[in-house]
Amino acid sequence: MYFKQRIDLLAQLGEYCLSAAPAWEAARHRAHIGNGWFIPEFIDVAVGQIATRFLQRDTLEAWAGSYGLAAGPATPRTVGLIMAGNIPLVGFHDLLAIFVSGHRQLIKPSVRDEVLVRHLVDQLIEIDGRVADWIGFADRLNGCDAYIATGSNNSARYFDYYFGKYPNLIRRNRTSVAILTGEESPEELAALADDVNLYFGLGCRNVTQIAVPEGYDFVPLLSVFEKYQFLADLPKYKHNYDYQLTLLILNKKYYMTNGSILLAEEASPFSPISVLHYVYYRPGEAPPLPEASGEIQCVVGRNFLPFGRAQQPEVTDYADGVDTMAFLKGL
C-alpha cells in the first residue's frame, strides 16, 4: 500500500468520523454503554479532535513529509501496540503514526476503550480490504519487532520486563498543571475549565493542579467552573465527589467547592476525580514548574500552552514528549 493510498484512506476516515452514519452512531452508543465514563459529550469532543486535527489530508502530508516518510520503510516491521483506555480513543494517535509510517501493527486495546477503535479499523478495512494486512488485533502480542505500550507506572514495570529486549516506547503516568497570575479573564478561566473537566480529568493532558499567587481570589474561578455543573448529576462522578468530600471533612482539611468540583491545597500534581489541587507561590517570584519531575505532560497558562488547549493536541504533540514518528522511522 503506497503512501498516497494510506493518506487517502485516513482522509476518508476523517470524513466518516464527522458523519452521522448509523453504524458509527451505534458504535458510539455501545462505547458509552460499555464504559460509563465515556459520556456522549466527551466522545464527541474526542472524535472531533481526531477528525479535525489529525485526519486532514494537508496535516497528514505535512506531518509525514517532515520525516521523509513518503517512500515508506525499506522493510516494514510489525509493531505491537498496547493501548490505554482512560479517555475515548486515547490510543488512536499511536495507531495513526504506525499506519502513516508504513509499518504493520498488532493492537491490544484496553477493555475500557475497544469499541471505538475496532469500529474505526473495521471502517478502514471496509474502504480498502488491504488494511487487514496492516492493522490487526490480538490478546497476546507475540513475535512483534517493536512495541509501544501505555499504562500505569505499575504496568510499565511489566512492559519493561517483557519488551525490554526489543525497540520500545513505554509510557507511564503523567498529568498536566496550570500557572495562574490572578489576572486571567473570564474567557481564559472558562477555557481552563475545559482543561480541567473534559473527560472527568482522566487524561494525561488534563490539568489536575494549579499554581496561584498568594492571596488569590478563587471565587471567579469557582463561578466559571459552574459550566461543568452537569457533572454532579452523573452518578459515577457524584460518587467520587461525595467520597472525596467525606475524606476532606474527616481529615479536617480546608477545601472549597462550587458543588461540582473540590479545590484542595496539595503538593502532588496528581488529583483524584472531582478534585483540583492547588499550590501557592509568592507574587513576583517564578511560579513552580514541576515538569522536571518527568510526570508533567504540559503546562497551561500565559506564556505557556494557551488556556483551553490542553485537550486539543496537534498531531505533532507526542505523549511523554517522545517523538513517536522518529522512533518508528528508526526501526
N, C-alpha and C positions, 0 to 999 in steps of 0.2 A: 504494500500500500504506500503510494507516494505521499510526500509531504503535503502537496496541494489537496489531495483527496482527504487527508486527515483534517485539514483546516476546514474544508467544505463541510465535512460531517459535523464538526464541532459547531460551526456557524448555524447549521440546520438544527442542532440540538438546542442552541440558544433560543431560536425562534420557537421551538416546541416548549421550552420551559415557560415562556411568556404566554402560551396559548391556554385555551380553556378546553383542551381535548378531554373527552370523557374519561379515557383511561388514565390520564395524568391527574385529573381531579380525584378519581377513585384511589390512586396510589397515595396522594397526599392525605386523603381521609384515613386510609389504612395506617399511614405513618403516625397520625395523631392518635388513633385508637390504640396502637401498639405501644406508644410512649406518651404519657400524659404531659410530659414537659414540652413536647413538640406541638404547641398550640397552633392553629391555622395562621394566626397573625405572624408568628415568628417563622413558620415555614415559608410564608410569602416573602418575608424580608430576606431570608437566606437564598431562596430561589431567584429573587430579583437581583440580588447582589451578584450571583454567579452568572446569570444571563447577560446583565448589562456591563459588568466589569471584567469578566473572564472570557465569555463566549462570543465576542465580537471579532469579526474577521480581521480588521485592521490591528486590533490589540494582539491577537494571536500571532499574526505575521511579524509584527514588530518585536514581540517577545522572543519568538523563536529565532528571528533574524539576528538579534543581538548576540546570540550564542552560535551563530553559523550552523543551524540545525537543518537547513533546507535539504541537504544531501542525505541526512539520516546517518545513523551509525553504520560502520562497515560490517559489524556483526551484532545484530540485535540481541540483547540479553533478556533474561526473564527476571523481573523484579517482584519479590514478594512484598505485598503491601498490607500491613495491619492497620486498620482504621480505628479511630476513636469514635465515640458516639455521644459526646456531651451536648452538641448542638446539631441542628439539621444539616446534613451534607458536609460535615466538618472535614471529611477526608477527600472531598472532590478535587481540591487543588492538586493533591498528590497524583490522583488518577489522571487528571488533565496533563500534568507535567510529563508523566511517564508516556502517555499516548502521543503527545506532541513530539517528544524526543525520539520516537521511533523504536522504543523498546516494548517488549511484551510484559504483561503483568498478571499476577495471580493475587486475587484480593481475598482477605479475610475481613469482612465487615463486622462492625460491632453489632451485637444483637439488638442494641438500642436504636440503631440507625442503619438498617439494611434495606428497608422497603424502598426508599427513595433512590438509593444508589443502584440497587438491582434494576429498578424500573428504567432509569436513565441509560444504563448499559444495554438493557433489552431494546430500548428505543434506537440506540446507535446500531445494534445488530439488525433491527428491522429495516433501517435505512440502507445498510450495507452489510450483508452477511459475513463479509471477511473480518469484521470486527471481532467475531467469535474466536478467531485465531490469535487475537492480540490482547483481549481482556477476558479473563475467566475468574471464577470464584472457587474457593476451596476451604475446608475446615482446617487442613494442615498444609503449611507452606513448605513442603519438602522439595529439595532439588533446585532451588532458585539460585541465581548467580549473585544477587544482591538483595538487600532488604531495607524497607522503610517502615518503621514502626512507631506509633504514637500511643502513649498511655500514661499511667501514673508513675510516680517515682519508684513505687514498688514493682510494677510490671516491667519497668525499664531494666531492672536488675536481671530479670529473667531473659529479656531480649538480649542484653549484653552477653549472657551466658550462652544462649542458643545461636546467636547470629554474629558473635564477635569475630569469628574467623573469616567472615565474608565482608565485602564492602557494605557499609550500612549507615543509615541515618536513624538514630534512636532519640525520640523526643520525650521530655518529662514534663512535670507540672510547671505551668507558667501562669502569670496573671498580669494585669496592667494597672497603672496608677495615674492619677491626675494631679497637677500642680495648680493651685488656685492663688490668685493675688488679692481677692476681695473686690476687684474692680470689674468682674465679669458682668456682661449684660444679661438681661433675662433670656435673650436668644441663645447666648453661649451656655447658660445654665440648663436651658431646655435641651440643648444638644448633648450636654453632659449626661442628662437623664437617660438618653438613648445608650450612651457608652456604658452606663451602669446597669440598666434594667433589661436591655434586649437579651433574649434567651435566658432570662432569670439570672443573669450574671454568671452563667456556667461556662462561658468561653474564655480562652486564654487571653483574648483581646478585650474582655470586659474589664472595666475599671472597678476594682474592689477596695481601693484605698485612695483617699485624697489627702494631700498636704495643704494646710491652710495657715495663714499668718495668725499669730496670737491676737486674740480679740475678735476673731472672725465672727460675723453675724450669720448664723445658719438658717435664720427664718426664711429669707428669699429662696435659698436652695431647697428647703423642705417644701415650700409652697409650689415651686416649679415642678418638683418631682411628683406632684399630685397627678401629672399627666399619665402616670402609671398606677393610679389608684385601683384600676380594674384588677391588678394582680392579686389584691387582697380578697377578691371574690372567687379565686381559683383554689379549690381545696388543697391541692398538693403544696402550693406556695403558702397558703394560710397556715397550714400545719407547721411548716418551717418557721414562719413568723412567730406564731404562738410559742413554739418551743424555745426559740432564741430569746424572746421577750421574757419568758419564765426564767431562763438561766441568768439573764442580766438582773432581774429582780432578786432572785435568790442569792446571787453573789454580791448584791448591793452595789452594783456598778452604775455609774451615771450613763444615761442614754438619752437620745432624742428620737422622736418619731413623728411622722405625719399620718400614721395609721396603716401605711403600706410598706415602709422601709424603716429600719432601725439604724441609727448612727451611734457608733461606739468608738472611744479612743483606744486604739491598739497599734502596737508597733509592727505587727505582722501585716504584710500586704495581702495575704490570703484571708478572705472573709467568708463566712457561711452564707448560704442562700438567705435572702431578705435582710442582710446586714451589710452596711458600708462602713469600713474602718476609716478613721481619720487620725492624723498626727499634726502637731503644731510646729511651726518654725518662726523664728523671730523676724519681724519686718526689717528689711534692709540686708538680711543675710541670705546667702544662697539656700534655696529650698533643698530638702533631702532628695537625692536621686538614687534609689535603691537598685537601679539596673545592673550595677556592678556585681550584684549577688548571683546573676545568671538566672534569676527567677522572673524577671520582668520582660514581657513581650513588647510593650510600647508605653510611652509616657505621653499623656494628653495635657494640653494647656497652651497658653500663649507662648510663642517661641518653641513649641513642641508640635506634636501632631494636633491639628485643629480639633476643637470640640466637635463631637458628633461623627468623627471619622474612625474611631477605634474599630467599629464593626463594618467598615467599608474598605477593606483592604484592596489594593491593586494586585494584579496578577504577579507583580514583582515583589510583593511583600511576603517573605518566606517565614514559616514557623521557626521559632528559636533563632532567627537571624541567620540561618544556614541556607545557602543557595542550593535549593533542590535541583534546579536545572543544571548547574555546574557539576553537581555530584553525578547526575545521570549522564551528562556528556562525557565524563571521565571514566565511565565503565568500560 
